[in-house]
Amino acid sequence: MEDKFAIIDLGSNSARLVVYRKEDVGTILEEDNIKSVLRLSSLMNQKGEISSTGVEKTIHCLKRYKQICDLRGIGQIYGIATAAVRSAMNKEDLLATIYNETGIQFRILDGNKEAYYGYLAIVNTMEYREAITIDIGGGSTEITYFKERELIESFSFPFGAVILTEKYLPSEMPSVDEIIHIKSLLRDQFSQENWIAGKKCPVIAMGGTARNIARVHQKRRQYSISSLHNYQMTYQDVEEILEWLRQVPLSKRREVNGLSKDRADIFLAGICVFLTLMESVQTDLLYTSNKGLRDGLLFEVNSKQGDVILPDVLEYGTQQFMNRYRVNAIHSQHVANLATQLFDELKKIHLHEWDESERKLLETSARLHDIGRSVNIIESSKHTRYLLENVLLIGCTHRERLIIALAASYKNNKQLQKWALSHQDILSKEDVETALKLGALIQIARFFDRMINQSVYKIQIADANKKVKINLFLKDQPWWEEQELQDHLKRLSKAFGMSFILNELHMGMNIYE
């Protein structure tokens, strides 16, 4: 049975409606995502209230969102409001009007709660043990510090991209002195929270400004995949974008490839915040996250009590993939078990020097090798690669994700190397060789479970006279095509530069094995 619900995020710069569908297997899919630019932080009167114009725009927007939810049969709507509403003197009246006009109950998040949801989004979708996170909104900026995946510090600063632009960067093309001035003010703000200084860990940025700077940078360098989540930039990369766009008139800036037209006017202020924070933290690395506040709330809403932090992000992401594409879990896990047995056996005879990270990539690739069958059985390999390249798999870097895609979709060396050519900006020659070897292991492991009955339960390997002998332990007689077996052995031999042969078949289940 499917269950639909929605989250409405009423922010300082924009409002956003996200519709989710929870499937019977537990997978949560984003069904719709609608954004409306309201700029509430710019619609405050002298009394510190959201003006009548601001209230009118908000009600008009939320009525439309409510109509969409009603038409989709959504029963539960989670409404959250952040900095602009939080600081408004008339916030209680606004929320009452919203409820009377739409029936939607909104909750105002304080700065710490807003920061906490951002932290949850990062720690549950990225494999970093320590980092500073930042979420620049229109009217506030939330920063957290976590170590060993545990939240240590958080703070909500009372400035965002809209407020900073209006106060300090009002001209279309800010001067160098204006940039220096705003960065000096930001430096003073960050210094008041002494836990920020000198952490020398990565900065992970979320929110609209982060997504836009990553997209602009990707377009400039013609990056080979479009994923923004876990995209890496250096301090110099960010600084070059600021210096370039500072000299571009607003009308032209709106035409920059990758930059949203509705964010072009406030973009430079956001970049200044990133650069100044990186200077304070003393780091050269900025990572962007496509997950943020709403995703943190989503983890809280759907978590079991006391289980808000995922113990293994990649494992969770892999399981979500398997659920989404209806993978035969017993078969895929057995293929993974056989492939990792081969991996471990080859390591024993020193045929490769991989570590646990490669073993994890192998296990993940093997469990996902059949996802393309949900699209088309005949061309399943091609669809497996496409899905892994283009659908977010949380818990891995872009490089790791591409290795997983190539290994999971492996058919032969020539095809893998051809597909890898389009990602030379991300994958090294060694990465392609790794994917080729992992793919060959997965392919023969899949062949050993061709009947999908888990007949082969154990693999041992012996090295003798430059030949790798594979001994199989089976529950019953195998049903294999001899030529297909030899083809797989040849590919394995070519991948590892050694001759592989099937040596012995041990029939019957030995409970002492």
C-alpha positions in Angstrom: 0.0 0.0 0.0 1.4 3.4 -1.0 1.3 6.3 1.4 1.7 9.9 0.2 2.7 12.9 2.3 4.1 16.4 1.7 6.6 18.9 3.2 6.1 22.6 2.7 9.2 24.7 3.5 8.3 28.4 3.9 11.8 30.0 3.7 13.1 33.6 3.6 13.8 33.5 -0.1 11.3 30.9 -1.4 8.6 28.4 -0.5 8.8 24.9 -1.7 6.4 22.0 -1.8 7.8 18.5 -2.0 5.4 15.5 -2.5 6.6 12.1 -1.3 5.4 8.6 -1.9 6.2 5.8 0.5 6.0 2.4 -1.2 5.0 -0.8 0.3 8.7 -2.0 0.4 9.6 1.1 2.5 11.2 3.2 -0.3 10.4 6.9 -0.2 10.3 8.6 -3.6 10.0 12.2 -4.4 6.9 12.6 -6.6 6.9 16.3 -7.2 8.9 19.4 -6.3 7.6 22.9 -6.7 9.4 26.1 -5.9 7.9 29.7 -5.6 10.1 32.7 -5.0 8.5 34.9 -2.3 11.5 36.9 -0.9 9.7 37.3 2.5 12.9 38.7 4.1 12.6 41.6 1.7 8.9 42.1 2.5 9.3 43.3 6.1 7.9 46.7 7.1 9.4 49.2 9.6 7.6 47.4 12.5 9.5 44.2 11.8 6.3 42.6 10.4 5.8 40.7 7.2 4.0 43.3 5.1 0.4 42.9 3.7 2.0 42.2 0.3 4.1 39.5 1.8 1.1 37.9 3.6 -0.9 38.0 0.4 1.8 36.4 -1.7 2.3 33.7 1.0 -1.4 32.8 1.2 -1.8 32.8 -2.6 1.2 30.4 -2.9 0.0 28.1 0.0 -3.5 27.8 -1.4 -2.1 26.6 -4.6 0.1 24.1 -2.8 -2.9 22.9 -0.8 -4.9 22.4 -4.0 -2.1 20.3 -5.5 -2.0 18.2 -2.3 -5.8 17.7 -2.3 -5.8 16.6 -6.0 -3.1 14.1 -5.2 -4.9 12.7 -2.3 -2.3 13.7 0.3 -3.4 13.3 3.8 -0.4 14.5 5.8 1.3 17.9 5.2 4.3 19.0 7.3 4.6 22.7 7.2 7.8 24.3 8.5 8.8 28.0 8.5 12.3 29.4 9.0 14.1 32.8 9.5 11.8 35.3 7.9 8.7 34.1 9.7 10.7 33.3 12.8 11.8 36.9 13.1 8.5 38.5 12.1 6.6 40.4 14.8 3.3 39.3 13.3 4.3 35.6 13.0 1.4 34.3 15.1 -1.1 36.2 13.1 0.5 35.0 9.9 0.3 31.3 11.0 -3.3 31.7 12.1 -4.2 33.2 8.7 -2.4 30.4 6.9 -4.3 27.8 8.9 -7.7 29.5 8.5 -7.2 29.9 4.7 -5.6 26.6 3.9 -6.0 24.3 6.9 -2.2 23.7 7.0 -0.5 23.8 10.4 2.9 25.4 10.3 5.7 24.9 12.8 8.3 27.6 13.2 11.8 26.2 13.5 14.2 27.9 15.8 17.8 28.3 14.5 19.2 25.3 16.4 16.4 23.0 15.0 17.0 24.3 11.5 20.7 23.6 11.8 20.0 20.2 13.3 17.9 19.1 10.3 20.7 20.2 8.0 23.2 18.1 10.0 20.9 15.1 9.8 20.6 15.5 6.0 24.4 15.5 5.6 25.4 12.8 8.1 22.8 10.4 6.7 23.7 10.9 3.0 27.5 11.4 3.0 30.3 9.3 4.5 32.2 12.0 6.3 33.3 11.5 9.9 34.0 15.2 10.6 32.9 18.3 8.8 31.5 21.9 9.1 28.1 22.2 7.4 26.6 25.4 6.2 23.1 26.3 4.9 22.7 29.8 3.5 19.0 30.9 3.4 17.6 34.2 2.5 17.5 35.5 6.1 19.7 33.3 8.1 22.8 31.0 7.8 23.0 27.8 9.8 26.4 26.3 10.6 27.2 23.0 12.4 30.2 21.0 13.4 30.1 17.3 13.7 32.9 14.8 14.6 32.6 11.0 14.4 29.2 11.7 12.9 28.0 13.3 16.2 26.7 16.8 16.3 29.1 18.9 18.5 28.2 22.5 17.8 25.6 24.5 15.9 24.6 28.2 15.4 22.2 30.2 13.4 23.5 33.5 12.2 21.0 36.3 11.6 22.0 37.0 8.0 21.3 35.2 4.6 21.9 35.8 1.0 19.0 38.3 0.6 19.8 40.4 3.6 23.5 40.5 2.9 22.9 41.6 -0.7 20.5 44.3 0.2 22.8 45.8 2.9 26.2 45.3 1.5 26.1 44.4 -2.2 23.3 46.5 -3.6 25.1 47.3 -6.9 24.9 45.0 -9.9 28.7 44.7 -10.2 30.2 45.0 -6.7 33.7 46.6 -6.4 36.7 44.8 -4.9 36.4 47.0 -1.9 32.8 46.0 -1.4 33.7 42.3 -1.5 36.6 43.0 1.0 34.2 44.8 3.3 31.5 42.1 3.3 34.1 39.4 3.9 35.5 41.4 6.8 32.1 41.7 8.4 31.5 37.9 7.9 34.9 37.1 9.4 33.9 39.1 12.5 30.6 37.2 12.8 32.3 33.8 12.5 35.0 34.7 15.0 32.2 35.1 17.7 31.7 31.3 17.5 35.3 30.2 18.4 34.5 26.5 17.6 34.6 27.4 13.9 38.2 28.6 13.7 40.9 26.3 12.5 39.0 23.0 12.4 40.8 22.1 9.1 38.0 19.8 8.0 35.9 19.9 4.9 33.0 22.4 4.6 29.8 20.9 3.3 27.3 23.4 1.8 23.6 22.8 1.3 20.8 25.0 0.0 20.1 26.9 -3.2 23.4 28.9 -3.3 25.4 25.7 -2.9 23.5 23.9 -5.6 24.0 26.9 -8.0 27.7 27.3 -7.5 28.2 23.6 -8.0 26.1 23.6 -11.2 27.9 26.7 -12.6 31.3 25.1 -11.9 30.2 21.8 -13.5 29.1 23.6 -16.6 32.3 25.6 -16.9 34.5 22.5 -16.8 32.0 20.3 -18.7 31.8 17.8 -15.9 30.8 14.4 -17.2 27.9 13.7 -14.8 25.2 16.1 -13.5 25.0 15.0 -9.9 25.4 17.9 -7.4 25.5 15.8 -4.3 29.0 15.3 -3.0 30.5 17.5 -5.7 33.9 18.8 -4.7 35.4 22.3 -5.3 38.5 24.0 -4.0 38.9 27.5 -2.5 40.4 28.7 -5.8 37.5 27.3 -7.8 35.0 29.2 -5.6 37.1 32.4 -5.7 37.4 32.3 -9.5 33.6 32.1 -9.9 33.2 35.1 -7.6 35.8 37.2 -9.4 34.2 36.2 -12.8 30.6 36.9 -11.9 31.4 40.1 -9.9 32.2 41.7 -13.2 29.1 40.5 -15.1 26.0 42.7 -15.2 22.9 41.2 -13.6 21.1 40.9 -16.9 24.0 38.9 -18.3 24.5 37.0 -15.0 20.9 35.7 -15.3 22.0 34.0 -18.6 25.0 32.2 -17.0 24.7 28.4 -17.7 23.9 26.7 -14.4 22.8 29.7 -12.5 19.1 30.1 -11.6 17.6 33.4 -12.9 15.8 34.0 -9.6 19.0 33.7 -7.7 21.4 35.7 -9.8 21.0 38.9 -7.8 21.8 37.3 -4.4 24.4 34.8 -5.6 27.6 36.8 -5.0 26.8 37.4 -1.3 26.4 33.6 -0.8 29.7 32.9 -2.4 31.3 35.5 -0.1 29.9 33.5 2.9 31.4 30.2 1.6 34.8 31.8 1.0 35.0 33.5 4.4 33.9 30.3 6.2 36.5 28.3 4.4 39.1 30.8 5.4 38.0 30.6 9.1 37.9 26.8 9.1 41.3 26.8 7.3 40.2 24.3 4.6 40.6 24.2 0.9 37.7 21.8 0.3 34.1 22.7 -0.3 31.5 19.9 -0.9 28.0 20.5 -2.0 25.0 18.6 -0.8 21.7 18.2 -2.7 20.1 17.2 0.5 19.2 19.7 3.2 16.5 20.9 5.7 13.6 19.0 4.3 15.6 15.8 4.0 16.7 16.1 7.6 13.0 16.4 8.6 12.2 13.4 6.4 14.7 11.3 8.3 13.2 12.3 11.6 9.6 11.7 10.4 10.3 8.2 9.0 12.9 7.0 11.5 12.2 4.5 14.2 12.4 5.9 17.7 16.0 6.5 18.6 17.3 5.6 15.1 17.7 9.0 13.5 21.3 8.5 12.5 21.9 5.8 9.9 24.6 3.3 11.0 25.8 2.8 7.4 24.9 5.3 4.7 26.0 3.3 1.7 24.2 0.2 2.9 21.0 2.3 3.3 21.4 3.8 -0.1 22.0 0.3 -1.7 18.9 -1.1 0.0 16.8 1.8 -1.2 18.1 1.2 -4.8 17.2 -2.5 -4.5 13.8 -1.8 -3.2 13.1 0.9 -5.8 14.0 -1.4 -8.7 12.6 -4.6 -7.3 15.8 -6.5 -7.2 15.7 -10.2 -6.2 17.4 -9.7 -2.9 18.3 -13.3 -2.2 20.0 -13.8 -5.6 21.8 -10.4 -5.6 23.1 -11.0 -2.0 24.3 -14.5 -3.0 26.1 -13.1 -6.0 27.7 -10.6 -3.7 28.7 -13.3 -1.3 30.4 -15.4 -4.1 32.1 -12.3 -5.6 33.6 -11.3 -2.2 34.7 -14.9 -1.6 36.6 -14.7 -4.8 38.0 -11.3 -3.8 39.2 -12.7 -0.4 40.6 -15.9 -2.0 42.6 -13.9 -4.6 43.9 -11.7 -1.9 45.2 -14.7 0.0 47.4 -15.7 -3.0 48.5 -12.1 -3.4 46.9 -11.7 -6.8 45.8 -8.2 -5.9 46.5 -5.7 -3.1 43.1 -4.1 -2.7 41.8 -3.0 0.7 38.3 -2.9 2.4 37.2 0.1 0.4 37.4 -1.9 -2.9 35.7 -4.9 -1.3 32.8 -2.6 -0.3 32.6 -1.3 -3.9 32.5 -4.9 -5.1 29.8 -5.9 -2.7 27.7 -2.9 -3.6 28.1 -3.4 -7.3 27.2 -7.1 -7.1 24.0 -6.3 -5.1 23.0 -3.8 -7.8 24.0 -5.6 -10.9 20.5 -6.6 -11.8 18.7 -3.2 -11.4 18.6 -2.6 -15.1 16.3 -5.6 -15.5 13.5 -3.5 -14.1 13.7 -1.4 -17.3 14.5 -4.0 -20.0 15.8 -7.5 -19.6 17.6 -7.7 -23.0 19.6 -4.5 -22.5 19.7 -4.7 -18.7 23.5 -4.0 -18.5 23.1 -0.7 -20.3 20.2 0.3 -18.1 22.1 -0.7 -14.9 24.9 1.6 -15.9 22.6 4.5 -16.8 20.6 4.3 -13.5 23.8 4.2 -11.4 25.3 7.1 -13.2 22.1 9.3 -13.1 20.2 8.3 -10.0 21.7 9.3 -6.7 23.3 6.6 -4.7 24.1 8.1 -1.3 27.1 7.2 0.7 29.7 7.3 -2.1 31.8 9.8 -4.0 31.3 10.5 -7.7 34.4 8.4 -8.4 33.1 5.5 -6.4 29.7 5.7 -7.9 31.1 5.5 -11.4 33.3 2.5 -10.5 30.2 0.8 -9.1 28.3 1.6 -12.3 30.9 0.2 -14.5 31.5 -2.9 -12.4 27.8 -3.7 -12.0 27.1 -3.3 -15.7 30.2 -5.2 -16.9 29.7 -7.5 -19.9 33.2 -7.4 -21.4 36.4 -5.4 -21.3 35.9 -3.6 -24.6 32.4 -2.3 -23.6 33.5 -1.2 -20.1 36.5 0.7 -21.5 34.3 2.4 -24.1 31.8 3.5 -21.5 34.7 4.7 -19.2 36.0 7.1 -21.9 33.1 9.6 -21.2 34.3 9.9 -17.6 38.0 10.6 -18.0 37.6 13.8 -16.0 36.7 11.7 -12.9 38.2 8.2 -13.4 41.9 7.4 -13.6 43.4 4.5 -15.6 43.7 2.6 -12.3 40.0 3.2 -11.5 39.0 1.7 -14.9 41.2 -1.3 -14.2 39.7 -1.7 -10.8 36.2 -1.6 -12.3 37.1 -4.1 -14.9 38.4 -6.6 -12.3 35.4 -6.1 -10.0 33.1 -6.5 -13.0 34.7 -9.8 -14.1 34.4 -11.1 -10.5 30.7 -10.2 -10.4 30.0 -11.7 -13.8 31.4 -15.1 -13.0 29.7 -15.0 -9.6 26.4 -14.3 -11.3 27.1 -17.2 -13.7 27.6 -19.5 -10.7 24.1 -18.6 -9.5 22.6 -18.7 -13.0 19.7 -20.9 -11.8 19.0 -18.5 -9.0 19.0 -21.4 -6.5 22.2 -20.7 -4.5 23.6 -24.1 -5.5 27.2 -22.9 -5.2 27.8 -22.1 -1.5 31.5 -21.9 -1.2 34.5 -21.0 -3.4 38.2 -21.8 -2.8 41.2 -20.8 -5.0 44.6 -22.4 -5.4 47.6 -21.0 -7.2 49.7 -23.5 -9.1 52.1 -23.2 -12.0 50.8 -19.8 -13.1 47.2 -21.0 -13.1 44.5 -20.0 -10.7 42.4 -23.1 -9.9 38.8 -22.5 -8.8 37.3 -25.1 -6.5 33.5 -25.0 -6.1 31.4 -26.4 -3.4 27.8 -27.2 -4.5 24.6 -28.5 -3.0 23.7 -30.3 -6.2 24.7 -30.9 -9.9 25.2 -27.6 -11.8 23.3 -26.7 -14.9 25.7 -24.8 -17.0 26.6 -24.2 -20.6 30.3 -25.2 -20.9 31.0 -22.6 -23.6 29.6 -19.8 -21.4 31.7 -21.0 -18.5 34.8 -20.9 -20.6 34.0 -17.3 -21.8 33.7 -16.1 -18.2 37.0 -17.8 -17.3 38.7 -16.1 -20.2 37.4 -12.7 -19.2 38.6 -13.3 -15.6 42.0 -14.4 -16.9 42.3 -11.3 -19.1 41.3 -9.0 -16.2 43.9 -10.3 -13.8 46.6 -11.3 -16.2 46.6 -14.9 -15.0 45.0 -18.1 -16.3 41.9 -19.2 -14.5 40.5 -22.7 -14.7 37.6 -24.5 -13.0 39.4 -27.3 -11.1 37.1 -29.3 -8.9 33.4 -29.6 -8.1 32.6 -30.7 -4.6 29.1 -32.0 -4.5 26.9 -32.1 -1.4 26.5 -29.8 1.6 29.1 -30.3 4.3 27.8 -28.8 7.5 31.4 -28.6 8.8 32.5 -26.4 5.9 
